[in-house]
Amino acid sequence: MAYTELIIGLVGAIGTNMNVIAEELVQNFSKANCETEVIKLTDYLKIINDNSLS
């Protein structure tokens, strides 16, 4: 079975709460039986920064 992917990127200024928008998108895609995964790039930046300090 072939899978189709849809990637949506949300961009906001530092300190902007994008969680509300992301959660709304997740809920609406779930209603359409779509699988969702939220990836926050800022989480990866913290990991990279922590690794560079050691």
N, C-alpha and C positions, 0 to 999 in steps of 0.2 A: 504494500500500500504506500503510495506517495504522500508525503506530508508537505503542506504549504506553510511557510513561515511569514509572519508579519512582524516587523520590528518597528516599535514606536519609541522615539527618543524625546524625553522631556528635558528642557534646559531652563534654568532659572538662575537668578543672581545668588551669590553666596548668602546663606541664611534664609532663603525662600523655602517655605514648607511645601514641597512637592508631593508629600505623602498623601494629602487629601485627593489630589488629582489622580495619582497613581492608583489609589484604592478604588476610586470611582471607575477607572478604566478596567481594573481587575474584576470588579463586580459585574460590569456590563458585558465583558467578554465571557465571564463564567455563565451568565444567563444564556449566551449563545453556544454553550458547551465547548468553549475554547480553553485550552490550557494556557496558563500565564506564568511568567516568571519575572519578578522584579529584580533588576540588577542595578545597584547603586555604585557608580564609578568612584564616588568619594570614599567608599569602604575600601576599594582597592588602592586608592592613593594613600590611605593611612597605613596599609600593610607595606607598601613600597617604601614609604618614609621610615617606618619602624625598622625595616630590614636594612636600610642604608645607614642607620645610626649604629648598628652592631658590627 
